[in-house]
Amino acid sequence: LKQGTVILEFVVRADGTASVVWPPARPSGIDEFDRNCAEAIRRASPFGPIPKELGVSQLRIRAPFDARNPIVR
């Protein structure tokens, strides 16, 4: 009946490859969920390349991922 939110940081490089910063910026309290979210980002890489018009070589992203249990209100 656990639920929580993990906040992960990851870096997307100019070519679209990504790496996850570990440990999480804020763990959810559910270790397996945190690891699975990080693995999902790794598996989704590579993303599309960063448009040259942005003038940056990488993007640092901080994103929340929610684990919600429909039984818990």
C-alpha positions in Angstrom: 0.0 0.0 0.0 3.0 2.3 -0.5 3.0 5.4 -2.6 5.3 8.4 -3.0 7.1 10.7 -5.4 10.7 10.4 -6.5 12.5 13.4 -8.0 15.2 12.4 -10.4 17.8 14.5 -12.1 19.2 13.5 -15.5 21.4 15.0 -18.1 20.6 14.9 -21.8 23.7 15.5 -24.0 23.7 17.2 -27.4 23.5 13.9 -29.2 20.4 12.8 -27.1 22.2 10.3 -24.8 21.1 10.6 -21.2 22.6 9.7 -17.8 20.8 9.7 -14.5 22.2 11.5 -11.5 22.2 9.1 -8.5 21.0 9.1 -5.7 17.7 10.8 -6.4 17.2 14.5 -5.5 14.3 13.3 -3.4 13.7 9.5 -2.9 10.1 8.3 -2.8 10.7 5.9 0.1 10.2 3.0 -2.3 13.7 1.9 -3.4 12.5 -0.4 -6.1 10.3 2.3 -7.6 13.1 4.8 -7.6 15.5 2.4 -9.3 12.8 1.4 -11.9 12.2 5.1 -12.8 15.9 5.7 -13.3 16.2 2.6 -15.4 13.2 3.8 -17.6 15.1 7.0 -18.3 18.3 5.0 -19.2 16.3 2.7 -21.5 14.5 5.6 -23.2 17.9 7.1 -24.2 18.9 8.2 -26.7 16.4 11.0 -27.1 16.3 13.3 -30.1 19.4 15.6 -30.4 19.2 19.0 -28.7 18.5 21.6 -31.4 21.6 23.6 -32.2 19.5 26.8 -32.1 19.3 26.4 -28.3 23.0 27.0 -28.1 23.6 24.4 -25.3 25.6 21.2 -25.2 23.4 19.5 -22.6 20.2 19.9 -20.7 19.9 19.1 -17.0 16.4 18.0 -16.1 14.8 17.5 -12.7 11.5 15.5 -13.0 9.0 14.0 -10.5 7.6 10.5 -10.9 4.6 9.5 -8.8 3.8 6.0 -7.4 0.1 6.1 -6.6 -1.8 3.2 -5.2 -5.6 3.4 -6.1 -6.5 1.7 -2.8 -4.9 4.5 -0.7 -6.9 7.7 -0.5 
